[in-house]
Amino acid sequence: VQLVESGGGLVQPGGSLRLSCAASGFTFSNYAMSWYRQAPGKERELVAGFTSGGGSTNYADSVKGRFTISRDNAKNTVYLQMNSLNSEDTAVYFCKASRGPRGYWGQGTQVTVSS
């Protein structure tokens, strides 16, 4: 099982980034996919996610209206479009695949929002 995040980097406040998470080694369409983030000195928190059926999404209040999660089952990839970024969004972003008690994590990608 492998989850590989990409797309992070340094962006100015107000800017945008699109994160990708490429999955392999499991049946992607059967898993709920989500994005988490962890800022220095803080706990890891859920940013956005799909339910296991993939029919609905949920977002942290802090990112609602700015971030959009999407998935392409044909490409085994989940995305996180992040707009109107601010300094509070600075963190390492992780994707997670979940199905029942099983959960797989990627290594994370750094997002830094700074002028």
PyMOL commands that place a pseudoatom at each C-alpha (Angstrom):
pseudoatom trace, name=CA, resn=VAL, resi=1, chain=A, elem=C, hetatm=0, pos=[0.000, 0.000, 0.000]
pseudoatom trace, name=CA, resn=GLN, resi=2, chain=A, elem=C, hetatm=0, pos=[1.329, 3.389, -0.933]
pseudoatom trace, name=CA, resn=LEU, resi=3, chain=A, elem=C, hetatm=0, pos=[-0.035, 6.900, -0.691]
pseudoatom trace, name=CA, resn=VAL, resi=4, chain=A, elem=C, hetatm=0, pos=[2.124, 9.624, -2.191]
pseudoatom trace, name=CA, resn=GLU, resi=5, chain=A, elem=C, hetatm=0, pos=[1.224, 13.270, -1.683]
pseudoatom trace, name=CA, resn=SER, resi=6, chain=A, elem=C, hetatm=0, pos=[2.496, 16.043, -3.922]
pseudoatom trace, name=CA, resn=GLY, resi=7, chain=A, elem=C, hetatm=0, pos=[1.784, 19.652, -4.758]
pseudoatom trace, name=CA, resn=GLY, resi=8, chain=A, elem=C, hetatm=0, pos=[2.855, 21.339, -1.564]
pseudoatom trace, name=CA, resn=GLY, resi=9, chain=A, elem=C, hetatm=0, pos=[5.164, 24.309, -1.416]
pseudoatom trace, name=CA, resn=LEU, resi=10, chain=A, elem=C, hetatm=0, pos=[5.518, 27.946, -0.488]
pseudoatom trace, name=CA, resn=VAL, resi=11, chain=A, elem=C, hetatm=0, pos=[2.639, 30.245, -1.420]
pseudoatom trace, name=CA, resn=GLN, resi=12, chain=A, elem=C, hetatm=0, pos=[1.769, 33.834, -0.580]
pseudoatom trace, name=CA, resn=PRO, resi=13, chain=A, elem=C, hetatm=0, pos=[-1.314, 34.670, 1.490]
pseudoatom trace, name=CA, resn=GLY, resi=14, chain=A, elem=C, hetatm=0, pos=[-4.368, 34.666, -0.720]
pseudoatom trace, name=CA, resn=GLY, resi=15, chain=A, elem=C, hetatm=0, pos=[-2.805, 32.197, -3.117]
pseudoatom trace, name=CA, resn=SER, resi=16, chain=A, elem=C, hetatm=0, pos=[-3.835, 28.700, -4.153]
pseudoatom trace, name=CA, resn=LEU, resi=17, chain=A, elem=C, hetatm=0, pos=[-2.370, 25.235, -4.255]
pseudoatom trace, name=CA, resn=ARG, resi=18, chain=A, elem=C, hetatm=0, pos=[-3.647, 21.888, -5.449]
pseudoatom trace, name=CA, resn=LEU, resi=19, chain=A, elem=C, hetatm=0, pos=[-2.491, 18.832, -3.556]
pseudoatom trace, name=CA, resn=SER, resi=20, chain=A, elem=C, hetatm=0, pos=[-2.592, 15.354, -5.051]
pseudoatom trace, name=CA, resn=CYS, resi=21, chain=A, elem=C, hetatm=0, pos=[-2.429, 11.961, -3.403]
pseudoatom trace, name=CA, resn=ALA, resi=22, chain=A, elem=C, hetatm=0, pos=[-1.685, 9.008, -5.653]
pseudoatom trace, name=CA, resn=ALA, resi=23, chain=A, elem=C, hetatm=0, pos=[-2.709, 5.640, -4.232]
pseudoatom trace, name=CA, resn=SER, resi=24, chain=A, elem=C, hetatm=0, pos=[-1.605, 2.124, -5.060]
pseudoatom trace, name=CA, resn=GLY, resi=25, chain=A, elem=C, hetatm=0, pos=[-1.732, -1.337, -3.573]
pseudoatom trace, name=CA, resn=PHE, resi=26, chain=A, elem=C, hetatm=0, pos=[-5.417, -1.430, -2.662]
pseudoatom trace, name=CA, resn=THR, resi=27, chain=A, elem=C, hetatm=0, pos=[-8.821, -1.024, -4.297]
pseudoatom trace, name=CA, resn=PHE, resi=28, chain=A, elem=C, hetatm=0, pos=[-9.002, 2.743, -4.219]
pseudoatom trace, name=CA, resn=SER, resi=29, chain=A, elem=C, hetatm=0, pos=[-12.703, 3.065, -4.992]
pseudoatom trace, name=CA, resn=ASN, resi=30, chain=A, elem=C, hetatm=0, pos=[-13.594, 0.995, -1.904]
pseudoatom trace, name=CA, resn=TYR, resi=31, chain=A, elem=C, hetatm=0, pos=[-11.917, 3.369, 0.502]
pseudoatom trace, name=CA, resn=ALA, resi=32, chain=A, elem=C, hetatm=0, pos=[-12.948, 6.633, 2.071]
pseudoatom trace, name=CA, resn=MET, resi=33, chain=A, elem=C, hetatm=0, pos=[-10.293, 9.212, 1.304]
pseudoatom trace, name=CA, resn=SER, resi=34, chain=A, elem=C, hetatm=0, pos=[-9.496, 12.241, 3.392]
pseudoatom trace, name=CA, resn=TRP, resi=35, chain=A, elem=C, hetatm=0, pos=[-6.958, 14.975, 3.950]
pseudoatom trace, name=CA, resn=TYR, resi=36, chain=A, elem=C, hetatm=0, pos=[-5.495, 15.843, 7.338]
pseudoatom trace, name=CA, resn=ARG, resi=37, chain=A, elem=C, hetatm=0, pos=[-2.961, 18.436, 8.380]
pseudoatom trace, name=CA, resn=GLN, resi=38, chain=A, elem=C, hetatm=0, pos=[-0.601, 18.935, 11.257]
pseudoatom trace, name=CA, resn=ALA, resi=39, chain=A, elem=C, hetatm=0, pos=[0.910, 22.272, 12.167]
pseudoatom trace, name=CA, resn=PRO, resi=40, chain=A, elem=C, hetatm=0, pos=[3.988, 22.557, 14.399]
pseudoatom trace, name=CA, resn=GLY, resi=41, chain=A, elem=C, hetatm=0, pos=[3.054, 21.939, 18.013]
pseudoatom trace, name=CA, resn=LYS, resi=42, chain=A, elem=C, hetatm=0, pos=[-0.521, 20.989, 17.159]
pseudoatom trace, name=CA, resn=GLU, resi=43, chain=A, elem=C, hetatm=0, pos=[-2.423, 17.766, 16.796]
pseudoatom trace, name=CA, resn=ARG, resi=44, chain=A, elem=C, hetatm=0, pos=[-3.249, 16.321, 13.424]
pseudoatom trace, name=CA, resn=GLU, resi=45, chain=A, elem=C, hetatm=0, pos=[-6.687, 17.465, 12.310]
pseudoatom trace, name=CA, resn=LEU, resi=46, chain=A, elem=C, hetatm=0, pos=[-9.160, 16.476, 9.638]
pseudoatom trace, name=CA, resn=VAL, resi=47, chain=A, elem=C, hetatm=0, pos=[-9.329, 19.016, 6.817]
pseudoatom trace, name=CA, resn=ALA, resi=48, chain=A, elem=C, hetatm=0, pos=[-11.665, 17.369, 4.332]
pseudoatom trace, name=CA, resn=GLY, resi=49, chain=A, elem=C, hetatm=0, pos=[-12.915, 13.906, 3.538]
pseudoatom trace, name=CA, resn=PHE, resi=50, chain=A, elem=C, hetatm=0, pos=[-15.207, 11.661, 1.577]
pseudoatom trace, name=CA, resn=THR, resi=51, chain=A, elem=C, hetatm=0, pos=[-17.493, 9.199, 3.237]
pseudoatom trace, name=CA, resn=SER, resi=52, chain=A, elem=C, hetatm=0, pos=[-16.775, 5.546, 2.535]
pseudoatom trace, name=CA, resn=GLY, resi=53, chain=A, elem=C, hetatm=0, pos=[-19.395, 5.473, -0.184]
pseudoatom trace, name=CA, resn=GLY, resi=54, chain=A, elem=C, hetatm=0, pos=[-17.863, 8.541, -1.744]
pseudoatom trace, name=CA, resn=GLY, resi=55, chain=A, elem=C, hetatm=0, pos=[-21.218, 10.197, -2.037]
pseudoatom trace, name=CA, resn=SER, resi=56, chain=A, elem=C, hetatm=0, pos=[-20.693, 13.047, 0.370]
pseudoatom trace, name=CA, resn=THR, resi=57, chain=A, elem=C, hetatm=0, pos=[-17.933, 15.195, 1.760]
pseudoatom trace, name=CA, resn=ASN, resi=58, chain=A, elem=C, hetatm=0, pos=[-17.176, 16.954, 4.994]
pseudoatom trace, name=CA, resn=TYR, resi=59, chain=A, elem=C, hetatm=0, pos=[-14.876, 19.851, 5.782]
pseudoatom trace, name=CA, resn=ALA, resi=60, chain=A, elem=C, hetatm=0, pos=[-13.344, 21.462, 8.819]
pseudoatom trace, name=CA, resn=ASP, resi=61, chain=A, elem=C, hetatm=0, pos=[-15.080, 24.727, 9.601]
pseudoatom trace, name=CA, resn=SER, resi=62, chain=A, elem=C, hetatm=0, pos=[-11.824, 26.598, 9.100]
pseudoatom trace, name=CA, resn=VAL, resi=63, chain=A, elem=C, hetatm=0, pos=[-11.591, 25.594, 5.426]
pseudoatom trace, name=CA, resn=LYS, resi=64, chain=A, elem=C, hetatm=0, pos=[-15.223, 25.549, 4.326]
pseudoatom trace, name=CA, resn=GLY, resi=65, chain=A, elem=C, hetatm=0, pos=[-15.724, 27.612, 1.215]
pseudoatom trace, name=CA, resn=ARG, resi=66, chain=A, elem=C, hetatm=0, pos=[-11.973, 27.724, 0.496]
pseudoatom trace, name=CA, resn=PHE, resi=67, chain=A, elem=C, hetatm=0, pos=[-10.928, 24.084, 0.074]
pseudoatom trace, name=CA, resn=THR, resi=68, chain=A, elem=C, hetatm=0, pos=[-12.435, 21.429, -2.176]
pseudoatom trace, name=CA, resn=ILE, resi=69, chain=A, elem=C, hetatm=0, pos=[-11.732, 17.712, -2.047]
pseudoatom trace, name=CA, resn=SER, resi=70, chain=A, elem=C, hetatm=0, pos=[-12.207, 15.588, -5.138]
pseudoatom trace, name=CA, resn=ARG, resi=71, chain=A, elem=C, hetatm=0, pos=[-11.229, 12.136, -6.313]
pseudoatom trace, name=CA, resn=ASP, resi=72, chain=A, elem=C, hetatm=0, pos=[-10.599, 10.394, -9.607]
pseudoatom trace, name=CA, resn=ASN, resi=73, chain=A, elem=C, hetatm=0, pos=[-11.133, 6.666, -9.146]
pseudoatom trace, name=CA, resn=ALA, resi=74, chain=A, elem=C, hetatm=0, pos=[-9.794, 5.969, -12.641]
pseudoatom trace, name=CA, resn=LYS, resi=75, chain=A, elem=C, hetatm=0, pos=[-6.474, 7.533, -11.630]
pseudoatom trace, name=CA, resn=ASN, resi=76, chain=A, elem=C, hetatm=0, pos=[-6.506, 6.315, -8.018]
pseudoatom trace, name=CA, resn=THR, resi=77, chain=A, elem=C, hetatm=0, pos=[-5.952, 9.877, -6.933]
pseudoatom trace, name=CA, resn=VAL, resi=78, chain=A, elem=C, hetatm=0, pos=[-7.536, 12.259, -4.457]
pseudoatom trace, name=CA, resn=TYR, resi=79, chain=A, elem=C, hetatm=0, pos=[-7.057, 16.004, -4.687]
pseudoatom trace, name=CA, resn=LEU, resi=80, chain=A, elem=C, hetatm=0, pos=[-7.330, 18.991, -2.402]
pseudoatom trace, name=CA, resn=GLN, resi=81, chain=A, elem=C, hetatm=0, pos=[-7.822, 22.345, -4.065]
pseudoatom trace, name=CA, resn=MET, resi=82, chain=A, elem=C, hetatm=0, pos=[-6.899, 25.079, -1.609]
pseudoatom trace, name=CA, resn=ASN, resi=83, chain=A, elem=C, hetatm=0, pos=[-7.819, 28.690, -2.298]
pseudoatom trace, name=CA, resn=SER, resi=84, chain=A, elem=C, hetatm=0, pos=[-7.498, 31.909, -0.308]
pseudoatom trace, name=CA, resn=LEU, resi=85, chain=A, elem=C, hetatm=0, pos=[-4.710, 30.442, 1.741]
pseudoatom trace, name=CA, resn=ASN, resi=86, chain=A, elem=C, hetatm=0, pos=[-3.598, 32.148, 4.917]
pseudoatom trace, name=CA, resn=SER, resi=87, chain=A, elem=C, hetatm=0, pos=[-0.842, 31.622, 7.450]
pseudoatom trace, name=CA, resn=GLU, resi=88, chain=A, elem=C, hetatm=0, pos=[-3.065, 29.403, 9.585]
pseudoatom trace, name=CA, resn=ASP, resi=89, chain=A, elem=C, hetatm=0, pos=[-3.088, 26.874, 6.750]
pseudoatom trace, name=CA, resn=THR, resi=90, chain=A, elem=C, hetatm=0, pos=[0.653, 26.299, 7.113]
pseudoatom trace, name=CA, resn=ALA, resi=91, chain=A, elem=C, hetatm=0, pos=[1.106, 22.630, 7.982]
pseudoatom trace, name=CA, resn=VAL, resi=92, chain=A, elem=C, hetatm=0, pos=[2.129, 19.244, 6.708]
pseudoatom trace, name=CA, resn=TYR, resi=93, chain=A, elem=C, hetatm=0, pos=[-0.790, 17.804, 4.769]
pseudoatom trace, name=CA, resn=PHE, resi=94, chain=A, elem=C, hetatm=0, pos=[-1.444, 14.058, 4.792]
pseudoatom trace, name=CA, resn=CYS, resi=95, chain=A, elem=C, hetatm=0, pos=[-3.877, 11.935, 2.883]
pseudoatom trace, name=CA, resn=LYS, resi=96, chain=A, elem=C, hetatm=0, pos=[-5.530, 8.938, 4.482]
pseudoatom trace, name=CA, resn=ALA, resi=97, chain=A, elem=C, hetatm=0, pos=[-7.349, 5.938, 3.078]
pseudoatom trace, name=CA, resn=SER, resi=98, chain=A, elem=C, hetatm=0, pos=[-9.892, 4.329, 5.396]
pseudoatom trace, name=CA, resn=ARG, resi=99, chain=A, elem=C, hetatm=0, pos=[-12.128, 1.302, 5.295]
pseudoatom trace, name=CA, resn=GLY, resi=100, chain=A, elem=C, hetatm=0, pos=[-13.597, 0.054, 8.518]
pseudoatom trace, name=CA, resn=PRO, resi=101, chain=A, elem=C, hetatm=0, pos=[-10.730, -0.468, 10.980]
pseudoatom trace, name=CA, resn=ARG, resi=102, chain=A, elem=C, hetatm=0, pos=[-8.088, -0.150, 8.263]
pseudoatom trace, name=CA, resn=GLY, resi=103, chain=A, elem=C, hetatm=0, pos=[-6.308, 3.108, 7.699]
pseudoatom trace, name=CA, resn=TYR, resi=104, chain=A, elem=C, hetatm=0, pos=[-3.311, 4.013, 5.575]
pseudoatom trace, name=CA, resn=TRP, resi=105, chain=A, elem=C, hetatm=0, pos=[-1.370, 7.262, 5.662]
pseudoatom trace, name=CA, resn=GLY, resi=106, chain=A, elem=C, hetatm=0, pos=[0.891, 9.023, 3.239]
pseudoatom trace, name=CA, resn=GLN, resi=107, chain=A, elem=C, hetatm=0, pos=[4.176, 10.673, 4.193]
pseudoatom trace, name=CA, resn=GLY, resi=108, chain=A, elem=C, hetatm=0, pos=[2.806, 14.181, 3.906]
pseudoatom trace, name=CA, resn=THR, resi=109, chain=A, elem=C, hetatm=0, pos=[3.577, 17.293, 1.913]
pseudoatom trace, name=CA, resn=GLN, resi=110, chain=A, elem=C, hetatm=0, pos=[4.558, 20.641, 3.402]
pseudoatom trace, name=CA, resn=VAL, resi=111, chain=A, elem=C, hetatm=0, pos=[2.416, 23.690, 2.740]
pseudoatom trace, name=CA, resn=THR, resi=112, chain=A, elem=C, hetatm=0, pos=[3.812, 27.028, 3.857]
pseudoatom trace, name=CA, resn=VAL, resi=113, chain=A, elem=C, hetatm=0, pos=[1.821, 30.215, 3.500]
pseudoatom trace, name=CA, resn=SER, resi=114, chain=A, elem=C, hetatm=0, pos=[4.034, 33.249, 3.894]
pseudoatom trace, name=CA, resn=SER, resi=115, chain=A, elem=C, hetatm=0, pos=[4.837, 36.543, 2.252]
for i in range(1, 115): cmd.bond("trace and resi %d" % i, "trace and resi %d" % (i + 1))
show_as sticks, trace
zoom trace
